[in-house]
């Protein structure tokens, strides 16, 4: 009695939360890019910064703990807790700064748009005055 033949890899569907799409710059079906349906951490503002801040501080805390206690288990615990606490603390700080920057950019864009509209209205008014001085009919726009 022989063992059943293995199924080809292409007949297995992907997990329900994952969609496999070919990468746009990939060669013929050898490179795949994973896209998550629920969220994409690359598109979440401040995710990368807070995560990397937590990793750096976790490494520093773990090394300092190891230098003091010479106990690797204790140092690993301190490194993990340091990463978790610093990442959790860096997230709202970064989001607050992000919202301040976004509001400042919005205010700046609004003032620039107002200045452009004002200069355009002044140009239109001077053009209408010239037309009236020359006796040409004006258009109402």
Secondary structure, 3 states (H helix, E strand, C coil): CCCCCCCCHHHCCCCCCEEEEECCCCCCCCCEEEEECCCCHHHCCCHHHHHHHHHHHHHHHHHHHHHHHCCHHHHHHHHHHHHHHHHHHHHHHHHHHHHHHHHHHHHHHHHHHHHHHHHHHHHHHHHHHHHHHHCCCCCCC
